[in-house]
Amino acid sequence: PQFFKARHLVGHESCHNDLLNILGGEPPSSPQEDGSGQDESEELIANEGGHDVMKMMTRTPITVQTQLQHSGTYRAGSYFSAGNSSLTASLRLMDPVCRMMFRLSGMYNGGTFDRSTLNSATKIKWPVGLEAVQSVDRGFIKVPMAYPDPHPLLSESFFASVEERLSDLKAQVQPSDPFPPGRHSTAFSSSSSSSSPSGVSRAASVRPFRRSSSGLSVAAKGYVSYADLVGMGIQTPSLNPITISLNQPSSSPSFEAPAEGSFYDMPYLVFKPKNLGTAPYPCLIWYHGGGFCIGSPEDYLYEVICRSLCNKIGCIVISIDYRLAPEFKFPTQIEDAYSALEWVYHFGPSLFNIDPSRIAVAGDSAGGSLSACLSIMSRDRQGPPIVHQLLVYPCLTNPLTDDIPSQEKYKEGPVLKREVMKWFMEQLFGDLEKGFAQPYVSILKMKNLSFLPSATIINALHDPLCDHG
């Protein structure tokens, strides 16, 4: 249900409109084919607010007030579900195929994990579906080869200081404010009565923290990030990432690292839309899914998604190839993702003419989890401001329990069985009990979700992660 639904849902106009409103990108000058093969039987996510969106489904409002366990506000009437809940024939067919692929790849207890079969299948470039864009280039971001263990920014003392700072900020927010100040984004009010016809009001663009150009100090982080090199005066032309045209051989460019083995060259793809608009440009950072163990920006699915978002939002999309488990355990994945966010914020303006005040994060499944984590990490670490988060069926808490209805209902699939999810989590954490106790892992159980960017959340119906969103 995950991969094939994402292609349709992320390609839907209402999702583009949300991001267009917030990022302020340049919409396409004329309707473009997204190659999604969408038909009237597909579930669509639609939104309110006067947008001319496709109305090909029966929209059923869902009451969510009792489910909100924090002080966040939401757009009244914006929660909808598809009227048709039947399992489609394509998903019935994909279930045994995916299970066979998982088995062949050794994704079971006692198996020998091998990504080669999956990589070969997912990277096939089908002759339909890929939109033409202005350019697609490959580059590399220098990130720390290893992060501190224990990590000083994942310690109890650090989070105690964060909680104290957030409490001080909350004291400064007037009770009448519909949305906490701190993000350049649209405020969605839970009240249906509003002076605005669409129930949308605007909050002042005030950052919740005083941010320096390099964020927290090296001493506070416990490691030297790529962005720190500039502040330390070590930047040289050879340290700037080099983009390589995709029709050229895939060779890693030569970098001058401060010390041998201290940095890892993390690949990325950057997509520029056909209608780029006026500089500086908004930017969407995409993090792929795959249970933190599989997946790549070069997968056919993610090229379809990134090209579609790139053209229809009119923004630059940067797809990040973060390191995977089991070779790299948690928190490497979230730290790589955060390093990429810092890199885009610091170097995006000079490399791609990106507007650092209009950066959004997005991803599906594991990538949705990373995007949600980044929004909180950036708040906690006084890092780059994120204006919006697009979360496509994110995993936001322990997916291996029966205390969430969708996890119990779909523990046997289709496609994503409990057994497979447990295998993913074991590769990521090693020790599951200690892993799920780590910060940023169970976002649904976090006490403080204030001062975060607005979010567009898309859920797959026949999915154990459905209720996470």
Backbone torsions as a table, in degrees:
resi	resn	phi	psi	omega
1	PRO	NA	-24.6	-170.9
2	GLN	-73.5	-66.4	-168.0
3	PHE	-63.6	-42.2	-174.0
4	PHE	-78.2	-30.2	175.3
5	LYS	-70.0	-38.2	-177.6
6	ALA	-57.8	-38.8	-178.6
7	ARG	-59.3	-38.4	-179.5
8	HIS	-80.7	-43.9	-172.9
9	LEU	-70.3	-46.0	-179.6
10	VAL	-67.9	-24.7	178.6
11	GLY	-83.4	2.7	-176.1
12	HIS	-84.4	147.9	-171.4
13	GLU	-62.0	-35.2	-177.2
14	SER	-63.8	-36.0	176.5
15	CYS	-64.9	-42.2	178.5
16	HIS	-62.7	-40.5	-178.0
17	ASN	-63.3	-41.1	177.3
18	ASP	-57.3	-47.6	-177.1
19	LEU	-72.1	-34.8	176.8
20	LEU	-62.1	-42.4	-178.5
21	ASN	-62.5	-36.4	-173.0
22	ILE	-91.1	-45.7	-179.0
23	LEU	-78.0	-25.5	-179.4
24	GLY	69.8	34.3	179.8
25	GLY	-75.2	-179.3	-179.6
26	GLU	-96.6	112.6	-179.6
27	PRO	-68.9	157.9	179.1
28	PRO	-62.0	144.5	-176.7
29	SER	-72.3	-22.7	178.8
30	SER	-148.0	155.5	-179.7
31	PRO	-56.6	138.6	-180.0
32	GLN	-123.7	148.2	176.2
33	GLU	-76.4	132.3	178.5
34	ASP	-98.0	-2.1	175.6
35	GLY	65.9	20.4	-174.3
36	SER	-83.6	-13.4	-178.0
37	GLY	69.9	26.4	-176.1
38	GLN	-66.4	136.9	171.7
39	ASP	-133.9	177.7	-170.9
40	GLU	-70.0	-11.1	179.9
41	SER	-84.4	-10.1	-177.2
42	GLU	-79.1	148.5	173.4
43	GLU	-71.0	140.4	177.1
44	LEU	-128.8	146.4	173.8
45	ILE	-100.3	125.3	179.8
46	ALA	-120.8	157.6	179.6
47	ASN	-130.5	168.5	178.9
48	GLU	-93.3	176.5	173.6
49	GLY	112.8	14.9	173.7
50	GLY	85.0	6.1	178.7
51	HIS	-72.9	144.6	177.3
52	ASP	-84.2	76.5	-177.0
53	VAL	-98.7	162.5	178.6
54	MET	-68.9	134.7	-178.2
55	LYS	-116.8	73.3	-175.9
56	MET	-114.2	23.5	177.5
57	MET	-146.5	160.4	174.0
58	THR	-85.7	116.6	-174.8
59	ARG	-94.2	123.7	-178.5
60	THR	-115.0	111.5	-179.8
61	PRO	-61.4	146.1	178.0
62	ILE	-116.2	128.4	177.8
63	THR	-76.5	121.1	-174.1
64	VAL	-121.8	-2.7	-175.2
65	GLN	-55.3	-40.3	-176.4
66	THR	-74.4	-14.7	-178.4
67	GLN	-88.5	-15.8	-177.4
68	LEU	-78.2	115.4	-176.9
69	GLN	-101.2	14.8	-179.5
70	HIS	-142.0	-176.6	-172.6
71	SER	-90.9	11.4	-178.5
72	GLY	-65.0	151.1	177.5
73	THR	-106.2	161.8	-177.0
74	TYR	-145.1	159.0	179.2
75	ARG	-73.8	123.5	-179.3
76	ALA	-61.6	133.3	176.7
77	GLY	75.3	15.9	-176.0
78	SER	-97.5	1.0	-179.6
79	TYR	-99.3	120.2	-177.9
80	PHE	-137.9	157.4	176.6
81	SER	-131.2	151.9	176.3
82	ALA	-66.4	143.6	-180.0
83	GLY	-73.0	-28.0	-177.9
84	ASN	-95.6	116.3	-177.0
85	SER	-105.1	9.0	-178.0
86	SER	-74.3	152.0	178.6
87	LEU	-80.7	123.3	-175.2
88	THR	-72.5	159.8	-178.9
89	ALA	-63.2	-35.9	-179.0
90	SER	-64.5	-37.5	179.5
91	LEU	-73.8	-33.7	175.5
92	ARG	-62.7	-36.7	179.2
93	LEU	-72.3	-38.5	-175.9
94	MET	-71.5	-25.2	-176.3
95	ASP	-57.7	-55.6	179.9
96	PRO	-67.6	-31.2	179.3
97	VAL	-64.0	-47.0	-179.7
98	CYS	-65.5	-39.2	178.9
99	ARG	-62.8	-39.0	178.3
100	MET	-65.4	-41.9	179.4
101	MET	-64.2	-40.5	177.6
102	PHE	-61.5	-41.9	-178.0
103	ARG	-66.5	-45.4	179.4
104	LEU	-62.6	-27.3	-179.1
105	SER	-87.1	1.3	178.2
106	GLY	76.3	24.8	-177.1
107	MET	-89.4	66.8	176.2
108	TYR	-158.2	160.2	-179.5
109	ASN	-59.8	125.3	-178.7
110	GLY	91.3	-8.1	180.0
111	GLY	-82.4	161.7	175.8
112	THR	-101.4	110.2	-172.9
113	PHE	-69.1	130.2	179.0
114	ASP	-144.9	114.3	-176.9
115	ARG	-81.7	-7.7	-168.6
116	SER	-59.2	-41.7	-178.9
117	THR	-65.8	-47.5	179.0
118	LEU	-62.4	-43.4	-179.2
119	ASN	-61.3	-40.4	179.3
120	SER	-63.5	-39.2	-177.8
121	ALA	-73.5	-43.2	-173.9
122	THR	-76.2	-18.7	-177.8
123	LYS	-95.7	3.0	176.0
124	ILE	-64.0	126.2	-180.0
125	LYS	-92.6	100.3	-179.8
126	TRP	-70.1	152.5	-174.9
127	PRO	-72.3	-7.7	179.6
128	VAL	-124.1	157.4	171.1
129	GLY	103.7	-24.4	-177.8
130	LEU	-88.4	112.4	177.8
131	GLU	-70.9	148.0	174.3
132	ALA	-77.2	133.3	176.6
133	VAL	-123.6	171.8	-179.7
134	GLN	-63.0	-44.8	179.7
135	SER	-163.5	154.0	171.1
136	VAL	-131.3	121.4	-178.3
137	ASP	-125.7	154.7	177.7
138	ARG	-110.3	142.1	176.2
139	GLY	-147.1	-177.3	-178.2
140	PHE	-136.3	139.0	178.5
141	ILE	-111.2	129.6	177.2
142	LYS	-81.1	120.7	176.7
143	VAL	-125.0	159.0	178.8
144	PRO	-55.4	136.5	178.3
145	MET	-60.8	-35.4	177.9
146	ALA	-145.3	147.5	178.1
147	TYR	-101.1	155.2	-175.7
148	PRO	-59.6	145.0	175.7
149	ASP	-137.4	107.5	4.0
150	PRO	-75.6	152.3	-177.6
151	HIS	-85.8	125.6	-178.1
152	PRO	-63.9	-24.2	179.8
153	LEU	-90.9	8.0	173.1
154	LEU	-119.4	18.0	-176.6
155	SER	-91.1	160.1	178.8
156	GLU	-63.2	-38.2	-178.8
157	SER	-65.1	-37.7	178.8
158	PHE	-64.9	-45.9	-178.1
159	PHE	-69.0	-26.9	174.1
160	ALA	-65.2	-41.3	178.5
161	SER	-67.7	-35.4	177.2
162	VAL	-64.4	-45.2	-179.2
163	GLU	-61.4	-39.1	178.1
164	GLU	-64.3	-42.0	-179.1
165	ARG	-66.9	-41.0	179.6
166	LEU	-66.3	-35.8	177.4
167	SER	-63.2	-40.5	177.5
168	ASP	-63.8	-39.1	-179.7
169	LEU	-68.4	-39.8	179.2
170	LYS	-61.3	-33.7	179.3
171	ALA	-66.2	-21.4	-178.9
172	GLN	-89.7	-10.1	-178.2
173	VAL	-86.6	126.4	179.3
174	GLN	-71.6	140.5	-179.0
175	PRO	-57.1	-26.3	-177.5
176	SER	-80.3	-10.5	-178.6
177	ASP	-65.9	125.5	179.6
178	PRO	-74.4	-16.5	-176.3
179	PHE	-151.6	130.9	-178.4
180	PRO	-58.4	136.0	177.5
181	PRO	-66.0	152.8	176.3
182	GLY	139.1	-12.9	-179.0
183	ARG	-135.1	141.3	174.4
184	HIS	-82.7	84.7	-174.6
185	SER	-156.1	172.7	178.0
186	THR	-80.1	138.1	177.3
187	ALA	-95.7	125.8	-179.9
188	PHE	-105.0	119.3	-176.4
189	SER	-94.0	141.6	178.7
190	SER	-77.2	-11.4	178.3
191	SER	-86.9	136.3	-179.5
192	SER	-79.0	-16.3	178.5
193	SER	-89.6	126.8	-177.3
194	SER	-157.9	152.0	177.2
195	SER	-69.1	-21.7	178.3
196	SER	-86.5	137.4	-178.9
197	PRO	-57.0	-31.6	-176.3
198	SER	-94.4	3.4	-179.4
199	GLY	74.3	20.2	-177.1
200	VAL	-112.4	131.3	175.2
201	SER	-123.8	160.5	-176.2
202	ARG	-106.5	139.7	176.1
203	ALA	-104.5	152.9	179.6
204	ALA	-65.0	146.5	179.8
205	SER	-85.6	85.0	-178.4
206	VAL	-124.9	124.4	-179.4
207	ARG	-73.3	138.6	-177.7
208	PRO	-71.6	-20.1	-179.3
209	PHE	-130.8	153.8	173.2
210	ARG	-81.6	112.3	-173.2
211	ARG	-100.1	134.3	172.2
212	SER	-89.3	172.3	-177.2
213	SER	-69.6	-17.0	-177.6
214	SER	-122.6	10.8	177.4
215	GLY	68.9	-144.6	-178.7
216	LEU	-70.7	156.6	-177.4
217	SER	-72.5	162.0	176.6
218	VAL	-59.1	-39.9	-179.3
219	ALA	-62.6	-39.3	-179.1
220	ALA	-69.5	-37.7	-177.6
221	LYS	-78.9	-33.0	-178.3
222	GLY	87.4	7.4	177.1
223	TYR	-156.6	165.2	177.5
224	VAL	-98.4	119.6	177.7
225	SER	-90.9	167.3	179.9
226	TYR	-60.9	-38.7	-179.8
227	ALA	-64.3	-30.4	-179.6
228	ASP	-65.1	-27.5	-177.4
229	LEU	-60.3	-35.8	179.3
230	VAL	-65.8	-47.4	179.6
231	GLY	-63.4	-25.9	179.9
232	MET	-87.1	-1.1	178.9
233	GLY	75.2	22.6	-176.4
234	ILE	-98.9	-6.9	-175.3
235	GLN	-62.2	134.5	173.7
236	THR	-130.2	162.1	179.1
237	PRO	-53.8	-33.2	-177.4
238	SER	-73.3	-12.9	178.3
239	LEU	-81.5	-18.4	178.8
240	ASN	-69.8	137.0	178.5
241	PRO	-59.8	147.4	-178.9
242	ILE	-112.3	120.5	177.6
243	THR	-84.5	141.6	-176.7
244	ILE	-124.7	129.6	177.9
245	SER	-59.8	140.7	-176.2
246	LEU	-66.2	-15.9	178.8
247	ASN	-88.8	7.5	176.5
248	GLN	-101.6	158.7	177.7
249	PRO	-56.9	142.6	-179.2
250	SER	-80.4	87.0	178.6
251	SER	-118.7	137.1	-179.0
252	SER	-70.9	127.7	179.5
253	PRO	-67.3	161.1	-177.2
254	SER	-86.8	123.3	177.8
255	PHE	-116.1	152.8	174.1
256	GLU	-104.1	94.8	179.7
257	ALA	-81.6	147.5	179.8
258	PRO	-58.1	-32.5	179.4
259	ALA	-148.2	146.1	-177.6
260	GLU	-60.7	127.1	175.7
261	GLY	80.5	3.3	-176.8
262	SER	-85.6	-14.1	179.7
263	PHE	-129.6	150.5	175.8
264	TYR	-114.3	136.3	178.9
265	ASP	-86.3	100.6	-177.7
266	MET	-88.8	119.5	-176.5
267	PRO	-72.0	155.7	172.3
268	TYR	-149.7	159.2	169.8
269	LEU	-115.7	137.0	177.1
270	VAL	-117.7	124.9	-178.4
271	PHE	-107.3	128.9	175.9
272	LYS	-113.8	130.7	-175.0
273	PRO	-72.9	161.5	177.8
274	LYS	-64.4	-39.2	-179.9
275	ASN	-107.4	85.3	-169.9
276	LEU	-76.6	-22.6	177.9
277	GLY	78.8	-154.6	-173.8
278	THR	-101.5	131.9	178.1
279	ALA	-71.9	154.6	-4.1
280	PRO	-75.2	157.3	-170.0
281	TYR	-103.5	146.7	171.5
282	PRO	-69.4	161.4	-176.1
283	CYS	-138.1	136.9	173.1
284	LEU	-115.9	123.7	177.1
285	ILE	-97.5	121.1	-176.7
286	TRP	-105.0	132.3	175.8
287	TYR	-116.6	120.8	-174.2
288	HIS	-72.8	161.4	176.4
289	GLY	-93.0	-173.9	179.8
290	GLY	130.4	25.8	176.4
291	GLY	62.8	23.2	-179.2
292	PHE	66.5	6.9	-175.6
293	CYS	-121.1	-27.0	-177.9
294	ILE	-133.0	172.1	178.3
295	GLY	105.3	157.6	-177.5
296	SER	-163.3	150.4	174.7
297	PRO	-58.8	-22.0	-178.0
298	GLU	-88.1	0.2	174.1
299	ASP	-62.0	142.0	-178.9
300	TYR	-53.3	-45.7	-178.3
301	LEU	-56.0	-46.4	-174.7
302	TYR	-74.9	-26.6	171.7
303	GLU	-67.3	-40.7	177.8
304	VAL	-58.9	-48.6	-177.4
305	ILE	-64.4	-49.0	-175.3
306	CYS	-67.0	-38.2	177.6
307	ARG	-65.9	-40.9	-180.0
308	SER	-64.5	-49.7	179.5
309	LEU	-62.1	-40.2	-178.8
310	CYS	-58.1	-50.1	-177.4
311	ASN	-73.1	-43.8	-171.6
312	LYS	-79.2	-22.8	175.8
313	ILE	-94.7	-22.6	-178.3
314	GLY	73.4	39.2	-179.1
315	CYS	-131.9	166.7	173.7
316	ILE	-81.6	131.7	178.0
317	VAL	-112.7	127.7	177.8
318	ILE	-116.5	116.2	-177.1
319	SER	-100.5	123.6	-169.2
320	ILE	-99.8	132.9	177.6
321	ASP	-101.5	72.8	-179.1
322	TYR	-68.0	159.3	-177.9
323	ARG	-72.7	149.1	-170.4
324	LEU	-112.0	157.7	170.1
325	ALA	-84.0	158.9	5.0
326	PRO	-85.6	-5.0	-179.2
327	GLU	-62.1	-34.1	-179.0
328	PHE	-127.3	118.1	-177.1
329	LYS	-84.6	165.3	171.9
330	PHE	-56.2	138.8	11.3
331	PRO	-99.3	24.1	-177.1
332	THR	-53.6	-40.6	-175.3
333	GLN	-64.3	-47.6	-178.4
334	ILE	-73.0	-31.1	178.6
335	GLU	-71.9	-38.6	174.2
336	ASP	-61.2	-43.5	-179.9
337	ALA	-62.7	-40.6	179.5
338	TYR	-70.3	-37.0	176.4
339	SER	-61.2	-39.3	177.8
340	ALA	-64.8	-40.0	176.6
341	LEU	-61.0	-46.1	178.0
342	GLU	-61.1	-41.5	-178.4
343	TRP	-63.7	-44.8	178.9
344	VAL	-62.0	-41.6	-179.0
345	TYR	-64.4	-41.9	-175.7
346	HIS	-84.1	-36.6	-172.6
347	PHE	-110.4	-15.5	178.4
348	GLY	-56.9	-41.3	-179.9
349	PRO	-60.5	-40.6	-177.5
350	SER	-82.0	-32.9	-176.4
351	LEU	-84.0	-40.2	-172.7
352	PHE	-127.0	7.6	-178.4
353	ASN	59.7	40.8	179.7
354	ILE	-82.8	142.9	173.8
355	ASP	-83.9	110.9	-176.1
356	PRO	-67.0	-11.7	177.5
357	SER	-90.1	-1.0	-180.0
358	ARG	-129.9	65.1	177.6
359	ILE	-114.5	127.1	175.9
360	ALA	-118.1	156.5	177.5
361	VAL	-118.6	149.1	-176.4
362	ALA	-155.2	159.0	176.7
363	GLY	175.2	165.3	178.7
364	ASP	-116.1	143.8	177.6
365	SER	55.5	-114.1	178.0
366	ALA	-60.2	-36.0	177.7
367	GLY	-67.5	-32.9	173.8
368	GLY	-66.7	-37.8	176.2
369	SER	-61.8	-45.3	179.6
370	LEU	-62.0	-41.0	-179.5
371	SER	-63.1	-42.8	177.8
372	ALA	-65.3	-40.4	177.3
373	CYS	-61.2	-43.6	-176.8
374	LEU	-62.1	-37.9	179.8
375	SER	-61.1	-37.2	179.2
376	ILE	-79.3	-41.5	179.9
377	MET	-61.4	-40.8	-179.7
378	SER	-65.8	-37.1	174.3
379	ARG	-63.2	-47.5	-176.1
380	ASP	-67.6	-38.2	-174.1
381	ARG	-95.3	6.3	-179.0
382	GLN	56.2	43.1	-175.9
383	GLY	-92.9	-159.6	-177.3
384	PRO	-58.7	137.6	178.1
385	PRO	-71.5	133.1	176.9
386	ILE	-108.4	128.8	-176.1
387	VAL	-90.6	-22.1	-177.8
388	HIS	-162.1	154.6	176.4
389	GLN	-130.0	129.3	176.6
390	LEU	-107.5	110.5	-174.0
391	LEU	-112.7	113.1	-179.5
392	VAL	-103.9	114.6	-172.6
393	TYR	32.2	64.1	-179.7
394	PRO	-74.2	153.5	171.3
395	CYS	-97.3	112.6	-171.1
396	LEU	-116.2	5.9	175.5
397	THR	-163.3	-175.0	-180.0
398	ASN	-60.1	116.0	-177.3
399	PRO	-87.6	8.2	-171.5
400	LEU	-107.1	15.9	-178.1
401	THR	-115.4	169.7	178.0
402	ASP	-103.0	13.1	-177.3
403	ASP	-84.6	-2.3	174.8
404	ILE	-116.7	125.5	-171.8
405	PRO	-52.9	-45.5	-176.5
406	SER	-67.0	-29.8	178.7
407	GLN	-68.9	-35.0	178.0
408	GLU	-76.4	-40.5	-175.8
409	LYS	-66.1	-38.6	-174.5
410	TYR	-112.2	30.8	-179.0
411	LYS	-66.2	-21.0	177.6
412	GLU	-103.8	18.7	177.4
413	GLY	99.7	-165.6	18.8
414	PRO	-76.2	153.5	175.8
415	VAL	67.3	-63.9	-172.3
416	LEU	-95.4	87.0	-179.9
417	LYS	-80.2	158.3	175.9
418	ARG	-56.6	-38.6	-179.4
419	GLU	-60.3	-41.5	179.7
420	VAL	-69.7	-42.3	179.1
421	MET	-62.4	-39.0	177.9
422	LYS	-63.9	-39.3	177.6
423	TRP	-61.7	-44.6	177.2
424	PHE	-56.5	-48.6	-175.8
425	MET	-66.4	-35.5	177.7
426	GLU	-66.2	-36.7	177.2
427	GLN	-67.9	-35.8	-177.1
428	LEU	-73.5	-44.3	-172.1
429	PHE	-104.8	-30.3	-169.6
430	GLY	80.2	-78.9	177.0
431	ASP	-91.3	110.5	-174.7
432	LEU	-66.2	-41.2	-177.5
433	GLU	-61.8	-47.4	178.7
434	LYS	-69.0	-35.4	-178.1
435	GLY	-62.6	-48.0	-177.5
436	PHE	-72.7	-11.4	175.5
437	ALA	-87.6	-6.1	-178.5
438	GLN	-70.9	150.8	176.0
439	PRO	-61.1	150.0	176.6
440	TYR	70.3	2.2	-179.5
441	VAL	-84.3	-45.2	-179.3
442	SER	-109.1	78.2	-175.6
443	ILE	-63.3	-35.8	-179.1
444	LEU	-62.1	-20.4	-178.7
445	LYS	-101.7	2.2	179.0
446	MET	-70.6	142.9	-174.8
447	LYS	-78.7	-31.6	-172.8
448	ASN	-121.0	106.4	177.5
449	LEU	-117.3	32.9	178.6
450	SER	-88.9	164.8	177.0
451	PHE	57.5	44.7	179.2
452	LEU	-116.4	156.9	179.4
453	PRO	-70.3	159.1	176.6
454	SER	-63.3	163.5	-173.8
455	ALA	-141.2	144.0	164.9
456	THR	-109.0	124.2	-175.3
457	ILE	-120.4	128.3	179.9
458	ILE	-120.9	128.0	-178.6
459	ASN	-116.8	145.7	170.7
460	ALA	-91.4	136.7	-172.5
461	LEU	-69.6	-51.2	-176.8
462	HIS	-89.6	68.9	-169.2
463	ASP	-150.6	129.1	178.0
464	PRO	-60.5	-20.8	-179.9
465	LEU	-88.7	2.0	-173.6
466	CYS	-54.0	-47.2	-176.3
467	ASP	-75.2	-8.8	175.6
468	HIS	-65.8	-34.2	-178.0
469	GLY	-90.1	NA	NA
